[in-house]
């Protein structure tokens, strides 16, 4: 039996044609297109189309795709009823997990794993995840959820449904870019969870519910919220050095730094750093970027660790006025396009995922009667 690798680090579990990562060179690509070309030029839904179809859409195809998904943003009545019963103090990721699962209960294609049904479900999931998150935000404030407006883009409509009023075009564009950057990233923990469930021939909603559960953890999707809490805790640029000294002495993990795959800068962080500087300055919160930049410099100097996608996304969302506990649901909003793509890829050429474990416990113990123990 081959030697085990803790956390499956470096283990190739399967093949995919969806996204490519070169951790040594700091390269990320979706279907062969470098993220540095996609991020400044493509939209989120344009990239979803690419991931699902293996090619970029024409102008008319993209318009039809956007329109089709816009018309599917409305939640099932049973889902809305279920969300209304969730406690107002529930963690938003828990509410999203429940909302996605409820959608599966009412989906007419729920138990159909055919390629055609999976694509229909994937479209509804990408379209409705923002609606679930926005409805949760309204409900916990004691407000009624708002109906979707299909005339708006997916990002702009989320801002309106969550806040009760339209946001700026700049805010919608910034949110859309973060969704694109979060769209897919190989066999990360939540995506692998989705594929394991899909490999049992579990349905798409079951698989993405598992993905939401995995993303909820602070060592995965929850890192962006923890990174923002760190930046606020530091408070001032001059506090960075003493704060880090104390954190290193206490062996605290500095959230938003380091990555299991990248040994150089996370290419997504390159774009988010620039966005953070622009948006924090526009919001009158430039100090937060300065703290972030100083944290990056000192962590790199002392530990040689680069920031990951979550670090600068934290201040981007803060500048956009997003509540900190909605950061991870927004991550899920973007990753839903990737999760569904991986589920469809898994179902198209399936084999049950069943790794072995290296046993490290005791062996050959002698049975002792219960009266003699």
HELIX and SHEET records of a PDB file:
HELIX    1   1 UNK A    6  UNK A    8  5                                   3    
HELIX    2   2 UNK A   35  UNK A   41  1                                   7    
HELIX    3   3 UNK A   44  UNK A   53  1                                  10    
HELIX    4   4 UNK A   59  UNK A   70  1                                  12    
HELIX    5   5 UNK A   77  UNK A   84  1                                   8    
HELIX    6   6 UNK A   92  UNK A  106  1                                  15    
HELIX    7   7 UNK A  115  UNK A  139  1                                  25    
HELIX    8   8 UNK A  154  UNK A  163  1                                  10    
HELIX    9   9 UNK A  169  UNK A  182  1                                  14    
HELIX   10  10 UNK A  189  UNK A  199  1                                  11    
HELIX   11  11 UNK A  204  UNK A  215  1                                  12    
HELIX   12  12 UNK A  223  UNK A  234  1                                  12    
HELIX   13  13 UNK A  237  UNK A  239  5                                   3    
HELIX   14  14 UNK A  240  UNK A  249  1                                  10    
HELIX   15  15 UNK A  267  UNK A  282  1                                  16    
HELIX   16  16 UNK A  286  UNK A  303  1                                  18    
HELIX   17  17 UNK A  309  UNK A  319  1                                  11    
HELIX   18  18 UNK A  324  UNK A  326  5                                   3    
HELIX   19  19 UNK A  327  UNK A  348  1                                  22    
HELIX   20  20 UNK A  370  UNK A  372  5                                   3    
SHEET    1   A 3 UNK A  19  UNK A  22  0                                        
SHEET    2   A 3 UNK A  27  UNK A  30 -1                                        
SHEET    3   A 3 UNK A  33  UNK A  34 -1                                        
END                                                                             
